[in-house]
Amino acid sequence: MQSASSSHKIRTNSTQSAPTLPRLPVPKLHLTLQKYLKSIQPFLLEDEARGGPPFESSYNIRVKWAEDFEHGLGQICQERLLALDKASPNNWLDDNFWLKKAYHEWRAPLLINSNWWLALNHDPIIPEDVIYGRAPSRKSGFTEWQVRRASWLVYRLLDFKARLERQELHPDTTRSEPRC
């Protein structure tokens, strides 16, 4: 009898090769700065409504900063990003940059500070009051439920790791194609 996870047609890392996915384009600096300016408008309006400086003057300062950045340091950064893209086998956000910055240099515990762990499910027999901290607390020691919950999380994490190593997890996809 074959398990559901072993019957996947597409293996976990099957989309990692360059020919499978299109190159990730390098974002245009000017367009990125325009999106930044648009994104800060609600914050500046809220700041003004709470007694802060007028929106117009605050926004104009940010426009000046964006222009200075675009024609100064931003231009240098953009050129370096384009050079990195040319030197990368697949795209500018390839492992030579992302893994080193996001995972190898960051010293915080990944189980708590990375988003993939959200796939871990609660043990269905642990009461919600215990899970969400509404149960009566003890002054010292661990409760039976805390030990069970920790055990469940460790089990699910190791199960996820094993399934990933066996490439039994279906890769993420968009509506049109698999993603890296």
C-alpha positions, 0 to 999 in steps of 0.5 A: 500500500502506497502512502499519500505522500509517496504518490506525489508526481512532483518532488519537493526540490524538482523545481530548483533547476534553472530551466524550470523557472523563469529568472527573477527580474531585478526590480527597477529602483525608481519604481521601488521608490515610488511604491515606497512613497505610496506605502508611507502615505497612510502612516504620514496621514495618521501621524498628522491626524495624531498631532504630528507634522503636516502630511505635505511637509513630511511627504515632501521630505521623504520624496527628497530622501528618495530622490537623493537615494535614487541618484546617489547611493541607490544607483550604486546599490542598483548597479551592484544588484544588476552585477550580482544578477549577472553573476548568479546562475538563476537570479539575483536572489539565488542561494549565494545571497539569500541563504547567507543573509537570511539563514547563515548570518542570522543567529536567532532560532529558526523554529521560532523566527521563520515562517515555515513552522506554522505548518505544524499542527496542534495536538488535537487532544490538548485543550484550547485553554492550555494552548492559548495560556488560559489554563490555571498556572503553576508556580514551578515545574512543567505541566503534563500538557506542556510536556505533551505539547513540546513532544508533539512539536518535536515529533511534527518538526522531525516528521516534516524534516524527514518528509523534506529529506525524502522529497515527499512534500509537494513544491509551492505553486502559483496558479500557473506554475511551480515556484522555487 
